[in-house]
């Protein structure tokens, strides 16, 4: 009897629902925590220099996430610092009929021909962090203020080594330079920023470079190579610092700094003799070295912000609107002035890394243990 009553109640309830819906069938909508992005008929190719450098892998993930959340299809490739591989990957993207390319450059010269194909097919090209040189086939540029990165390094050295006081007393500090790759326009801008601050101290003898290698052409490290930086430092120490210790190793980024640190360790530098060592990118390994006292500082570039700005550029281009830029005159790449968005940077060292990197959510404490 109870079963019959229950069945009758169900029938009555279904009838009431159908009447209230005008006789139409009601489709149940499943509850979800987040709405799935609406897939758009647009495809973006993201090409980065290498996956072996944690910085570029993270950049690719950040850009991919932002664009996929916006509904775009994303293809990601890493060239492992091989310019010929990157050229082939761009060719592949053209075959996949992408609507926009985001390129973290390895070497502009090797991809000139395929960039022209992209331009002929009216595919927008966003230059990511490293500027595509000597080509009109670039639409926009998203990067950090690289000259200011160099200024930050130079200023840190000036203040920490009390160069103004040393100048007054006639004392000096020894310094060696390990700059970035000659095929990367950013490296030259970082060098210019460093010399804007330190040049006068090199001229008056407050800073002394025993190797004599001061010009960019004499100090650059191809592909920002850790191995090459280590080799160069070995040679410099063996030839120029037998009787005098090195006080400052001005390294253009953390990868180069890591190579320099290996060389210093093998050369037997004690904690008391350890030189000031600069860097750029604030990678996990570098921050751990900062905490341990091996590396003095790094210039922190929040790649989450850069990736977001780049993703916004892509969206604007694909929607036919003007992306946000904040450097009106643009960067001269030898062919055109490329409209640019510059992201800001900040110096991190042992005194402030927790506040900036951990409290800022870039790393967790466990990642830096």
N, C-alpha and C positions, 0 to 999 in steps of 0.2 A: 504493500500500500504506500509506504514512504517513497519507494522508488518511483511509483506512478506520479505522485504529487511533485517530486523533484523534476521529472521530465516535463510535466505540464507547466511548471514555473519557468523552465528554460525556454519553452516554446513561446510563452507570453512575453518574456523579456526580449527575445529576438524580434518578435513582431513589433514591439514598441520601438526598438532601435530602428527597424526598417522604415516604420511610419515617420519617425522624427527626421530621417534622412531623405524623405521624399521618395522612398522606395528604391534608392540607389544602394549598391553594395558598398559597405564600409571597408576600406583597406587599412590594416593596422600598420602604423609607422614605427619601426623599431627605434628605441631610445639609444642615442649614441653620445659619447662624451664630446666629440668634435665632429663637425661636418666635414665630409670628404671634399677636397678641392674639386672644383669643376674643371675637367680636363679641357684645355684649349688646343686648338689646331695649330700650335706653334712649337717649334723645336729649337733648343739652344745647345750649341756645342761649347763645352768648357775645357780648355786645354791648359794644363799646368806644367811647369818645367820638370818636376821630379816628385816622386812619392817617397823617396828616401829621406827627404827633409820634412820633418813633422809640420813645419810652418805651411808648406804648399799643400800638403794633404788636408790640413785643417781648413785652409782657404777654400779648397774645392768642395769640401763637405758643407761649409757654410753657404756658399753660393748655390749649390745644388738644393739644399734644404729650402732656402728662400724662394727659389724659382719654382720648385715643385709645389710648395704651399700656395703659390700664385696660380698653379694649374698648368704650368709649362712642362713639356717633355725635355729632359736634360740628358745629354750624353757627355760623360767625363773621360778624359784621357790624360795620361802622364807620359812625358817624352824622355824621362830619365836623363835630362840634360843633353840630349842628342838632337841637334837642330834638324838633321835629316829626318829623324823619326817624327819630329813635330810637323815638318812639311808634309809628310805622308798622312799624318793624323788630320791635318786641315783638309787635304784632298779627300779623305774619308768622310769628313763632315759635309763637304760639298756634295758628295754622292748621296749622303743621307738627307740632303735637301734641308739643312738647318736654316732657320730664319735669322739667326744672330750668332756671332762667334765671340766668346770671351777668351782672350789669349794672354796667359802669363808667359812671357817671352823667354826663349832660350837664346836665339840669335836671329836678328832681323834679316841679315843678308841672305840667309839660307831659305827664307820663306817669301821673298819678294815676289817671285813668279806666281805662287799660289794665292798670295794676297790680291794680286791683280785679277785673278779669276773670281775671287769672292766679290770684288768691287764690280766686275762686269755682270755678275749675277745679282747685284744690288743687295748683298748680304751685309748687314751692319756689323762692324767689328769694334769691340770694346777692348782697349788696351788695359790690361790689368796689372797694376803696380809697376811693371817695367814698360817703358814707352817703346812702341814700334817706331823705329827710325826710318827716315828717307823713303816714306811712302805716303801716298794720298789715300790709301785704302784703310784708313782708320777713322772711325766716327767720333769716339769719345775716349777719355782717359780717366781712370780712377786710381788714385795713388796716395801716398803719404808725402808730406813736405820734406823731401829728401835733403835739400840743402840745410833745412833747419835741424835735421837729424845730425848732420855734421857739426853744425853750430853747437848743438847740445853736447856732443862728445868733446869738442874743443873747450867749451866752457867748463865742463866737469873736470878736465885735466887742469885747466888754469886755476880753478878754485881749490881742488884737492891738493895740488902741488904748490900752492901759494906762489905762483909765478911772479906776481907783482913784488912780493917781499924778496924773493930770490934776486930779482933784477936790481933791487936797491942795494943788496949786500954783495952783489957780484958773483953769487953762487950759480950753479947750473944743475940741470937734470938731463940725463940721457934719454933719448926717445927713438923708437923705430916705428915705421909705418907699414901697415899691411892692408892695402885698399882692395876694393871690390873688382869685379870682372870688367875688363876693358870693353867688352861688347854690351855692357849694361849701362845705359845713360844715367841711371840712379847712382851708380858707383862714382861717376865723375862729379855729380852734384854733392854727394856726401863729402868727397875730398875737398871740394870748393868751400863747403861750410866749415870743415875742420881748419883749413888754412886761413880762412877769414879771421879766426880767433888766434891760432897758434903761429901764424906767419911772422908776426913782429918779434916773437920770442926766439924764433929760429934765426932771424936776422941779427939780433943783438947778442946772441950767444947764451941766452938764459936757457934755451933748449939746444942740446947738441945731439946730432944724429951721426954716430961714429961710422956707420956704413956709407954715409953720404947719399943714401937713397931717400930722396924727399919728393921728387916729382912723381906725378901720378903714373907716368909711363914706366917708372922704375919700381913702383911699389904695388902695382895691381896684381891680383890673384885670379887667373882665368877660372871662370865658372864658380867663383867663390869657394875654391877647393880646400877642404881641411888638410888633405894630404900635401898639397903644394905649399900651403901656409906653414905646415910643420917643417917641410924640407927647407924653405926659405929661412925660417927662424934658426934651424940648425946651422946653416951656413953663416948667417949673420953673427950668431953667438961665437962660433968657432973662429971667425976671422977678426972680430972687432971687440969682443968682450972677455978677453982672457985676463986682463988686469983691472978692468973696471966693470961694475955691474950695470945691467940695464934697469932703468927706473920706470920707464913707461913703454908699453906696447899698445900702440893705437891701432886697433883692429876694427875694420869696417862692419863686421857682423859677427854673430855668435859662432857660426861654422868656422870662420877663419880663426877666431879666438880659441876655439877648441884645439885646433892644430898647433897654435902657438903655445897653449898650456902644456900639451904633451911634450913639446920640445923643452920647455922650461923645467918640467919635472925630470926629464932624462938628464938635463944638464946639471942637476943637483942644487937648484936654487932652494934655499931654506925659507921658512915662513917669514923670517926677519928681512930677507933679501928680496922677497917676492915683489915684482913690479906691479904698477897699476895697469890693469888690462881692460880695455873697453870692448863693447860689442853692440849688436843691434838685433832685435827681434824678440828678446826675452823668451826664448824657447825653454822647455822644461830642463834640459841638461844645463843650459846657461844659468838659469835661476838657481839650480842646485849648486853650481860652481860659485855663484854669488854668495849664497848662504854659507858655504864652506870657506869663503875668503879667497878662492883662486881667481875668480873674475871680479873686477871691481864694480862694474855697472853694465847695463844694457839699455838701449832705447826701446821702450815698449810701444809696439804698434798694435792697437786693438784690431785684429783682422776681422772680427765680427762686424765692426763698423764699416770697414772697407768692403766686405762682402755684401753687406746690406745696401751700401751706396751703389755698388756695381749692379746688384740685382734690380735696384730702382731704375738705373740707366737702361737696362735691358727691357724692363717693362715699358718704360716711356717710349723707347725706340719701336717696340713691337705694337704699341698702341697708337703710334704716329704723333706723339707729343714730344715736347722739348724736355730732356732730363735736367735735373738740378745740377748746376755747376757753380763753383765759388772762386774760380780763378779765371777771370774774364778774358785776360789776354791770351790764355792758353799756353801750352808748351810747344815750342818750335822743334819739330822733329826732322828738320832739314828740308821738308817739302811743304808742310802746312803748319799752322798753329792749331794744335788739337785742343778742343774744349775740354776742360779738366775739373775734376772735383778733388780737392786736397783734404786729406784727413790729418788730424793732429796727432802728436806723439808726446811721450813723457819719459823722463829718465827714471829707471828703477835701480836701486842698490840695496844693500843689506838693511838700511835704515827704514826704507819705505815699501819694500816688496809686499809685505803682508797687507798693508792698507790698499795698495793699488791692485795687486794681482789676485789675492785671496778674497778680500772684502768686496772687490769689484766683480767677483764671480768668474774670472778668467781661468783660474786654477783652484783646485781644492787643496787642503793641507796635505792630504794623503798622497797626492800626485807629486808633491815636492819633498816627500820624506826620503 
